[in-house]
């Protein structure tokens, strides 16, 4: 089968940073599905791993998490799917990735593809939807009121992949006032189109931007990027006893400024359940099916922003470079081999 992989960590400008290779088709065992990949999307985690995770000498690493495709075969313990089912999912960080023609994935982290979407549009959703859903409802518990706070959430990086779905989920599934950050006219328009009640500029002091809205201090702040740079403003803006969540990877994070307000800090990593085989791992299957229903009911939409081209090394290098520019909105997808 065709796959795209790397052997050494390089700058994405190198033609060998990601290359086309051939690999044998894997065999499903246990609860694994063998999925024929129809489309994939690219996330910041792909670029981080390419830069930092060096394969053992002589070995190839295949990246890729988000995927949509068709089940071709199932392991002997599979109960949730059968051959021919259309699925979407975000994979596991400790297994070979989805940038290949066929891919093995545990059925407990797989959902049925939204019937109303083609494979490209569906592939844009899983990783960001899982991340946003788990942050909102499992970590920040946004349905639990913070006494005296404005019933509002500030989403920093609202136009990015995770922000784009978090805005929609918060608007559709809660009664929160949704404030999203964006610094360019096109990204501000994007988050408004997704349902944000207010848009503030994260290139300016955020606490003053939020205060100027006149709605009070938000109960929740969800930072998707540059959390260290914004931490002082977050501490000033958030309500006492509020809840703060983040998903990026700062080298160090001094949360002492949050102590005076007794603000709790919550990390979200959507690979935790699959990596550690938690007892509630199947929650991601249920979550993705719920997202698919929301899409098919017209309550949320795909965050696909651009189809870069078919799945090959050249187009993946291009997508990685676009992600590394820090100026993308929504999701980048590669469609078909």
HELIX and SHEET records of a PDB file:
HELIX    1   1 UNK A   44  UNK A   52  1                                   9    
HELIX    2   2 UNK A  107  UNK A  109  5                                   3    
HELIX    3   3 UNK A  119  UNK A  123  1                                   5    
HELIX    4   4 UNK A  126  UNK A  133  1                                   8    
HELIX    5   5 UNK A  134  UNK A  139  3                                   6    
HELIX    6   6 UNK A  161  UNK A  173  1                                  13    
HELIX    7   7 UNK A  185  UNK A  194  1                                  10    
HELIX    8   8 UNK A  206  UNK A  211  1                                   6    
HELIX    9   9 UNK A  227  UNK A  237  1                                  11    
HELIX   10  10 UNK A  255  UNK A  258  5                                   4    
HELIX   11  11 UNK A  272  UNK A  275  1                                   4    
HELIX   12  12 UNK A  283  UNK A  296  1                                  14    
HELIX   13  13 UNK A  313  UNK A  324  1                                  12    
SHEET    1   A 3 UNK A  19  UNK A  22  0                                        
SHEET    2   A 3 UNK A   2  UNK A   6 -1                                        
SHEET    3   A 3 UNK A  61  UNK A  62 -1                                        
SHEET    1   B 5 UNK A 102  UNK A 106  0                                        
SHEET    2   B 5 UNK A  32  UNK A  42 -1                                        
SHEET    3   B 5 UNK A  67  UNK A  74 -1                                        
SHEET    4   B 5 UNK A  86  UNK A  89 -1                                        
SHEET    5   B 5 UNK A 110  UNK A 112 -1                                        
SHEET    1   C 4 UNK A 102  UNK A 106  0                                        
SHEET    2   C 4 UNK A  32  UNK A  42 -1                                        
SHEET    3   C 4 UNK A 331  UNK A 335 -1                                        
SHEET    4   C 4 UNK A 304  UNK A 309  1                                        
SHEET    1   D 6 UNK A 198  UNK A 200  0                                        
SHEET    2   D 6 UNK A 177  UNK A 181  1                                        
SHEET    3   D 6 UNK A 150  UNK A 156  1                                        
SHEET    4   D 6 UNK A 218  UNK A 223  1                                        
SHEET    5   D 6 UNK A 243  UNK A 246  1                                        
SHEET    6   D 6 UNK A 264  UNK A 267  1                                        
END                                                                             
